Amino acid sequence: MQDLLFKALDILDREIGQEGLRLSLVICGAFAIHLQGFDRIEQTQDIDSINPISDELHAIITRVGLQLGLSERWLNDQASDISLPSDALKRTLRIKKWNNIDAEVLGRIDLIALKSAAFYSRGSYTLKDWEDLELLKPTSAEIEFAISYMREHSAPDRSVPLKFHKEFEEVLNELRKLAK
């Protein structure tokens, strides 16, 4: 599937170039993990970007996706409203593969923080975030960075019942067990 997503990006790069357009992406999520050199057992079906994508570009993205049998949201900006760890945009890795797509991938420590927060927020609905964290084999320092980020952005409000605070702390303790 990753090969098909790269092919879609290659076609998109060509098509937006013909239209005189440019696209800026900061890639996060499962595809970012792949770009960091890790192969997931369950291959991702899409590319998540934290940059908002214009309607004009969405139309071209949809068209490319339909040509290749991908979802119309194969490249999306669903993550454009998440709060990033401090200085995350200073730690991105540039991908120099396309002429009309300026692509960067979030740094490893930031992916670990976001995957940790996603694991907490999705709860028992899915294990994919936990599996991604296991794949990344975070260090103790990376887990503590993620926990600090989660305390700032994901911790339950003081007004919620105590059981939610206990559940939050239990998740943080489970994350600590992942540290290598």
Secondary structure as GFF3:
##gff-version 3
##sequence-region A 1 180
A	DSSP	alpha_helix	2	18	.	.	.	ID=ss1
A	DSSP	beta_strand	23	28	.	.	.	ID=ss2
A	DSSP	alpha_helix	29	35	.	.	.	ID=ss3
A	DSSP	beta_strand	47	49	.	.	.	ID=ss4
A	DSSP	alpha_helix	55	68	.	.	.	ID=ss5
A	DSSP	beta_strand	75	76	.	.	.	ID=ss6
A	DSSP	three_ten_helix	78	81	.	.	.	ID=ss7
A	DSSP	three_ten_helix	88	90	.	.	.	ID=ss8
A	DSSP	beta_strand	93	95	.	.	.	ID=ss9
A	DSSP	beta_strand	101	105	.	.	.	ID=ss10
A	DSSP	alpha_helix	108	122	.	.	.	ID=ss11
A	DSSP	three_ten_helix	123	125	.	.	.	ID=ss12
A	DSSP	alpha_helix	128	136	.	.	.	ID=ss13
A	DSSP	alpha_helix	140	153	.	.	.	ID=ss14
A	DSSP	alpha_helix	162	178	.	.	.	ID=ss15
###
